[in-house]
Amino acid sequence: MWRKLTFFLALLGLLAAFWPPAGSLYDLTGEEAPAGQLRGLLHWLNSAIRPQPDLAPQAGIAYTSVSPFGANTFLQLEVLPEVRQESLRRLHEAGFRFIRQEFTWEDIEIGGKGDFVDRRNDVDGDGAADAIDAWAKYDNIVDLAGQYDIEIIARLGNPPAWTRALTDTIGTHAPPDDFADYGDFVAAVVSRYRGRITYFQLWNEPNIYPEWGEQAVDPEAYTELLCTGYRRAKEANPQAVILAGALSPTVSLSGRDLNDLIFLQRMYAAGAGACFDILSAQGYGLWSGPTDQRLRPTVINYPHNLFLRDVMVDHGDAAKPIWISEMGWNVAPEEIYPAYGRVTEAQQAAYGVAAYQRALAEWPWVGVNNYWFFKRPADYEKDQAWYYFRMLEPDFTPLPVWDSVSDFARSQPQVAPQPAWVYVWQQARPGLALASGTLLFLWLLFFLTPHDLPDKPHTD
């Protein structure tokens, strides 16, 4: 009797361990083609029995009681103030409450230390460059954002050439020779917009090329830069909220690129935990949809942020959130190499909504989820794959993804959160599979062992 009971308990345990947390193969794998779903199912079975990320979903997580709807904008590139105004008006009416907007260092402190005058253009057409206030364009962006009730996440990076002895020969994104110069710039921006901008992101994608210049990335150096900026920002405004530079998901260990999980581990080892309030991460789906449940550190998909969350929890930062800096799917045409995956416009539209739904339901540690991106000022980059993440054409012609996401955002969705027991079950699955599999193996050994052998005859 006990053998039968052991057998059925082991089968029940395996069933519980491998029961898919989805209603369809698409929900499980994010794949729509049958062949991709079959491969995805095998991948999921392999990943489901591995140790799962520690997510601490019940931790009191700061900066998550905010609207999740954000969009990346390039308003600093729009020449006409009326275009900036139309952009923010449309974003507001579409339900977006955040924009992630560059405050480009090389576009503000242009000619040298403390020089905030732009002398690069002949504005009045008299043949001579005119001196204009380099802050004016950004002041206009801040004014318009306030007018349309939109919060700004100010992205601070792109040092001017004068901050490096080697100027731009080591890349336009390379850090300054003296990190104190960056601290001064951060303090200048935070002070100028005190009470008007709360959120500041210090750098972008420091773990990949070319965002650290023509050189190897350096988690320890970035941490020093981050801590310098953090200290100066808090001195300028203690209420400022600091986002670490968004980490880009990559499995590369090439030197110019470094796996984001390793990069974050080294940041923590260098003391970064004391130098940010919110972690930033990218949320690209690439070749699979937002429902993809596969969790492997060497696979880049939409839920990759769970591994970053695990690193944060492991270092005592469970109370800090992740804000997704860039999220989206690419619709590059057939003649362009799909460097970021490729989906149809209909899929892009559906995936955008599903991405917000999943984050709202399953990821209580995620606050703002910024779609990549609103629009570019012109179409001169249409020969590049990254251009095809856009939601609108430069002339404001909406694409299907704009209509679907804005309809969802305006609906003020109330998404039911995933039950707490699901997180517990996901954590327990690998152990349950191991215990049940071991019991079945032992049962099989016992079953195959002969038990009623005749007694061996005695010989004298």
N, C-alpha and C positions, 0 to 999 in steps of 0.2 A: 504493500500500500504506500509506504513512504517513498518508494522509487517512482511510482506514478505521480505522487504529489510533487516531488522534486522536479520531475520532467515538466509538468504543467506550469510550475512556478517559474522555471527557467525560460520556457517559451513565452510566458506572460511578460517577464522582465525584458526579453529581447524585443518583444512587440512594443513595449512602452519606450524602450531606448531608441528604436528606429521608426517610431510613428512620425510621419512627416508633419511639421507644424504649418501645413498649407492645405488648401482645398483643391489644388490642381498642380500639375507639373509646371505650369507657367508660374504659379505663385511660389513654388519651391525653388525654381532655377532661374527665373527671369528670362528664360528662353522661349521663343515662340515657335520655332521649327522643331518637328518631332525628333530629328537627329540630335539637335542641341539639347533638347529636354532629356533624352536618354543619357547622353554624356553628362549632363548636369546632375541627373539623379545619381549616377555612379560617383561623381565628385562629392555630392552631398553626403552619401552614405559613408564615404571615406572621412569627411570632415566632421560628421556628427559624433563619431566615437573618439575624437581627439579632445584633449582638455579645452574647455570653453573659456572665453574671456570672462574675467570677474568684472561685472558692470555696476555693482552697487546701485541698483535703480531706486532704492528706497532712501538713499542719502539725501539730506537737505541740500539741494543743488541750487546755487545762486544764479541769477541772471537767466532764468528760464521762463519766468512769468512775463514774457514779452510776445509780441506778434512774431510768428515765424517767417513772415513774408518779407523778404529782402531781395534786392536786385543790384547787380554790379552796373555802375554807370561810368561814363567817360565824359562828364560834363565839362571838365577842364579843356577838352579838345573842341568843344562847340564854340565857334567864334561869336555867334549872335546871342545876346542875352534872352531874346524872345524864344529861341530854340531850347535853351536851358529851362525856361519857364514852362514851355509846352511839355517838355520831358517830365518835369516834376508834377505838373497837373495831371498828366496821364497816369503816372505811377500812383498818385494819390487816389484817383478815381478807380483804378484797377485793384485797390486794396493793399498795395505795398506800403509798409510803414517804416522800412529801413532802406537806405542805399549804402553800398560800400563804394566809396568814392576816393580816388587818389588825390592827395595833397602833395604834389610832386616837388620834392626838395629842389631839384635842378631848375624848376620852373618858378620858384619863389625866391630863393636866396641865390641869385643867378651869378653875379659878377665876382663875388668874393664874400668874405666873412662879414655878416651884418648888412649886406647890400641887398635890399629888397626892392630895387628899381629895375624894371625891364627896359633895356635899351636895344632890343633886337629887331624892332620893326619900325618902318616908316609909316606911321599911322595917318598923318595928314597929307602924304603924297608930295612933300616938298623936296624929296631926294635925300633927306637926312633922317637918321634914326631918332625917334622920339623917346623921351623918358616917361614911362607910366608906372603907376604903382603896381608892383607884382602881386600884391595881395588882392587887388580890386576884383579880379575874376572869382577868386575863392570867397571873398566877402559876399559877392552876388549869389554864389551857390548856397552859402549858409543862409542868407536872407530868404531865398526862395524855398529852401527846405523847411524853414520855420513857417513860412506862409502856408505851405501845404501839409503841415503836420507830419513831416517825415524826419526820422532820426538819421543822422549821418554816422557811419563807421568810417572814420578818416584813416586812410591807409598812407603811412608815412615812410617813404623810401626814395630810391633813385637819386643818389647823391650827385651834386654838381661836380664837374671836372676839377675845380680848384681844390676840392677836399683831398685829392690824391696827388702825390708827387709824380706818379706815372700817368696822371690825368685819365683819359678814357681808353688808353691803350690796354688796360687790364679789364675793360668792359664798363659799360655805362651803369651797370648795377653793382659794381664792386663797392665794398664798404669804404668809408673814409679812413685815411691813415690814423687820424686821431678821433677816437669814438666820442670824445667830449664835444666835437663839432656836431655830431648827430644829437647828442643830449641837448645842446643849445637850440638846435632846430626844433626838436620835440617840445621843449619848453616854450619856444616862441609861438608855435601853433596852439598849444594847449592854453597858454595865457591869453592869446588874442581871442579865442573862442570860448573862454570860460563861461559856463552857464548856457551855452548854445550848442556845443558839441560835448557829449559825454564819453563816447567810445572812440578809442584810438588803437589802430593795429600797427605794431612796430615791425615793419619789413614784410616781405612776402616770399614764400617758398624758399627759405634759406638753405634747404637741403638739396636743391637741384640747380643744374645749369640752365640759364646764365644768371640766375638771381643772386649769386655771390661773386659774379664777375668771371674773368678768364683765369680761374684758379680752382683748386680743390675746395670743396665746401668744408666748413669748420664749425662743428657744434659748440665747441668751447668758446671760440671767438664770437659766434653769434650770441651766445648766452651773455657774454660780457657786454656786447652792444645792447641787447635787450634790457639788461639790468641798469645800464647807464640811462637809457631812455625812460625806463620805468621810474627810476628815482627822480629824474628831472620833471617828468609829467606830474608825479604826485606832489612835488614841491610847488609846481605851478598851480595845481588844482587838486587837493586831496580827494575830491569826488570823481576825478577822472577814472574811467574803467579801461584797463589796458588789456588788449588782445595780443598774444604772441603771434609772430608771423606765421601765416598759414603753411602747414606742412603738406607737401605734395606726395601722394601715394606712389611709391616706386619700390621695386625690388633690387634696384641697381646698387652695386658696391664699387662703382668705377672710380670714385674719387671726386669727379665733377658732380656726380649724383650719389646720394647716400640714402639707403632704405630709411623711410620716415620713422619706423619703430626704433631702429638703432639710434637715429639722430635724436629722437626724444629721450631715450634712455641716457644718452651722453649729456644732453641738456640738463636733465635732472641731476646727474652726477656732478655737473659743474655749478649747480646752485640755482637753476632757472625756476624752481618751484616757488621761490620768494619774489619773482619778478614778473608775474602776469596774473591777471584775474580770470581770464577766459583763454582757453586753448582754441586756436583756429585750425581747421583742416579742410581739405578739398573733398568734394563728394561726387566725383564723376562715376557714371555707370559704365562708360566705355561700351563693351560688347554685350552686356546683359542688362535687363530691365531692373527697376527699383525693387522688385519683390524678391530678388535673388537672395536665398538663404545660405548659400555656401560660404563657409568661413575658413579661409586658408590664408596665412600671412603672405604667401607668394602669389596670390591672385588679387588683382585690383578690381573691385566691384563696389557698388554703392554702400554696402555695410562695412567697408574697410575701417570706418571710424571706431568700430567696436574694439579693435586691437589697440588703438590709441587710448580709448577709455580704460582698457585693462592696465596699460602702463601708468596712467594717471592714478587709478585706484591703488595700484601696487606702491606708489610713492606718496600715499596719504593725501591725494588731491581729489578724493571722491566728491567733495562739495563744490568743485569747480566744474563749469559746463564746457562743452564744445560748441562753438558756433561754426557752422559750415560756411566757408568763405565763397566757394564756387561750386555750384551744382548744376548739372545739365547733361543733355545728350546731343550728339553732333549729327547734322544732316548733310555732310559733305557730299557733293555730287560725284558721280562715277568717275569723272576725269581727274579728280583730286585724290591723292593718297589718303586713306582714312586713318590719320595718325591718332585720332581720339575715338575710334570706333565709327560706326555708321548706322543710323536708323532712318526710317522714313519720317516725313513731317507729321503724319498721323501718330506714329509711335512716339515721337518727341513730345507731342501734345499730351498724350495719355500718360507717358512716363513722368512728366513734370508734376502733374496732379498726384499720381501715385507716390512719388517721392515725398511730397509734403505729407500725404496721408500716413505713410509708414513712419516718418520721423515723429509725427504727432502721437501715433498710437504706441510705438514700441521703444522710442528713445527719449525718455524723460530728461536725459542729460544734455540734449540738444536744444539750443535756444533759437537764434535766428538762422535761417537757411537761405542764403543769398543765391538767387538764380544767376547763372552766367550765360548771357549778359543781356542787358536791355537793348542797346543799339550802338552802332558806331556812327561817327559823324559823316562818313562817306563810305563808298564801296571799293576803295582802292586796295583792300586786302582780300578781295573775293577769290583770289588765286591761292589763298592759304586756308588750310582746313579749319583752323580755329575760328575763322570768321563765321562759320555755319552753326555756332551755338546761339546766335542772335535770336531775340524774340520779335523784334521789329526791324524793318528795313530802315536805312538812313532817313528816308522821307516820311517815316512814321507809319508806313504800310504794315499792318499787323500780320504776323504769321500764325498758324494754328495754335502753337504753343502759348502765344500771348493770350489768345481768346480763352483757352481752356484753363490756364493758371489764374488769369484774372477773374474768370467766373467763379472759380473755386475760392479764391481769396475774398471776393466780395460776399460770398455766401456765409462768411463767418462760421466756418465749419466747427462742429463739436464732435470730434473723433473720440470714440470710446477707447480708453487706455487698455493696453494689454494686461490681463490679470497677472498679479504678482506670482502666482504659482507657476506660470509659464517660464519665468526666469529661473526659478528653482529647478524645474524639470530639465531645462536646457543645461544647467550646470551639472545635474545628476546623471545625465544620459551616458557619458563615457564610463563612469563607474558602474552604472547599471548594466551596460553592455558587457563590460569585462566580467562582472560577477555572474551574470546569466550565462554567458558563453563558457565560463569555467565550469559551472554546474552541468551544463549540457555535455561538455567534453568528458567530465568525470562519469556522468550517467552513461555515455556511450561506451567508455572503457569498461564499466561494470557490466553493461549489457553484452558486450562482445567476449567477455571472459567466461570460459566454461566453468560451471559450478558443480556438476554432478559427475565428475570423473570416477571411474571404478577404482577401488582401492588397489594399490600396487601389491602383488603377491609377495609374501615373505619367503625368503630363502635362507636355509641354514648353511 
